[in-house]
Amino acid sequence: MGQIKVIDLFSGAGGFSLGFKKLGIEPKLAIDINHAAARTYSLNFPNTIVIEDDIRQISGKEILKNVGDEIDVIIGGPPCEGYTAANPLRMQDPLDRLYLDQRGSLTLEFIRIVDELKPKIFVMENVPAIIETQSLRDALINEFKRAGYNNIFFNILHAEDYGNPSKRNRVFISNVKILPIKIQKRVTVYDAIHDLDSKLDVPNNEISEPNEKKLLKISKIGYGEYLTMYKASKGKSMPLYIRLSPFDLAPTILGNSRFIHPFHDRFLTVREQARLMSYPDDHVFLGSKDEQYNQVGESVPVALSTAIAKEILGILNERVIFRPT
């Protein structure tokens, strides 16, 4: 078959796209509303058209105008804040999260673009909470059915099973079954970052020393212990500033995650955190320091996106997939 056309919606810093790029398929077009993330994506994907805009203002027709006819694959991760239990403002009714929440309803925009472009395969990433109730599952199935896709698969994948050094449990909603081959050995925090102390010329690896008061607190924190907590939904609290255990996986990295180095009394650099999401060192992050950390935490880990890309390209090469009419 000819060159496979991929587009990435809610592309962020490009973690999902990078899996395809590593296999020789650079996406034709990416869309994200965040300025720093769009700049990061543009820098690292110089051959991809990047649209920095609200996806609600973009039509399938406009996308085709930029890339020509017939998209093969649409990937993307609409914001998860409407669904995740880490959000203290999450709506009570699950269906309200999809239809009324400002960020949760962006999932419907992904489906709208899929409907307008009719790709052979789509893959939408989100937190498993998006399918935690039968009502949400049924609503998503019905929305994709309206777009012409009758078979919907909820592929729950753990990034650490595919070589990512941090835990990450996500659902990839698709019109094909995605079940990549798992690796035999887990990659630890030490495996991922131990050499970065001596690589000060690596981008995004600038060390920020904590002030004396914070340094004193950090010095007393052992592996797996944390500096503070923040409130999540339903009155739950979640730890923040955990000291990583070197010979284990890192916990799930979120947009607001900051971690303490296993061996030094300081926070991880952006590059160290990016290594924990399996980003290569030549993938440079732009924007403020907080924006860079957020881009890393809101990504699809590259080890996982590569495993998914292999599956998708394998499916496209092995069998005929018909577009819905």
Helices and strands as residue ranges (DSSP letters): E 6-9, H 15-21, E 29-32, H 35-44, E 49-52, G 55-57, H 60-67, E 73-76, H 94-99, H 106-117, E 121-126, G 128-131, H 134-146, E 153-158, G 159-162, E 169-174, H 189-193, G 196-198, H 212-219, E 226-231, G 233-235, E 237-243, E 259-260, H 270-275, H 289-297, H 302-318
